[in-house]
């Protein structure tokens, strides 16, 4: 178990699952027009993915600047996700 964490392999496996999730949800949207709109979906997954990459960097001894870049990317994606959610909320009737 320790090797899974220190090698970062567990993070890679989670990122692959997230990519599969994104593919399925985007296909659902494109084929059936149902589900989560693409921009909010990708913003949400990008925020989580960036946090996972920051975790991988920390676990594998990456540089602090690499860690900072992933955290900043996560912040930017999170802000985009919030903007998308507020935009939907403002258009919805009370």
ChimeraX attribute file (.defattr): number of C-alpha atoms within 10 A of each C-alpha:
attribute: neighborCount
match mode: 1-to-1
recipient: residues
	/A:1	6
	/A:2	6
	/A:3	9
	/A:4	11
	/A:5	14
	/A:6	14
	/A:7	14
	/A:8	19
	/A:9	14
	/A:10	16
	/A:11	20
	/A:12	15
	/A:13	11
	/A:14	13
	/A:15	18
	/A:16	12
	/A:17	12
	/A:18	16
	/A:19	14
	/A:20	12
	/A:21	13
	/A:22	16
	/A:23	12
	/A:24	12
	/A:25	19
	/A:26	21
	/A:27	15
	/A:28	15
	/A:29	15
	/A:30	13
	/A:31	9
	/A:32	9
	/A:33	11
	/A:34	12
	/A:35	13
	/A:36	13
	/A:37	15
	/A:38	15
	/A:39	13
	/A:40	18
	/A:41	16
	/A:42	19
	/A:43	21
	/A:44	19
	/A:45	21
	/A:46	21
	/A:47	22
	/A:48	19
	/A:49	22
	/A:50	23
	/A:51	19
	/A:52	21
	/A:53	21
	/A:54	23
	/A:55	19
	/A:56	21
	/A:57	20
	/A:58	16
	/A:59	14
	/A:60	13
	/A:61	13
	/A:62	13
	/A:63	10
	/A:64	12
	/A:65	10
	/A:66	14
	/A:67	19
	/A:68	13
	/A:69	14
	/A:70	21
	/A:71	19
	/A:72	16
	/A:73	18
	/A:74	24
	/A:75	17
	/A:76	16
	/A:77	22
	/A:78	20
	/A:79	15
	/A:80	19
	/A:81	21
	/A:82	15
	/A:83	14
	/A:84	17
	/A:85	12
	/A:86	12
	/A:87	11
	/A:88	10
	/A:89	11
	/A:90	9
	/A:91	8
	/A:92	8
	/A:93	5
	/A:94	5
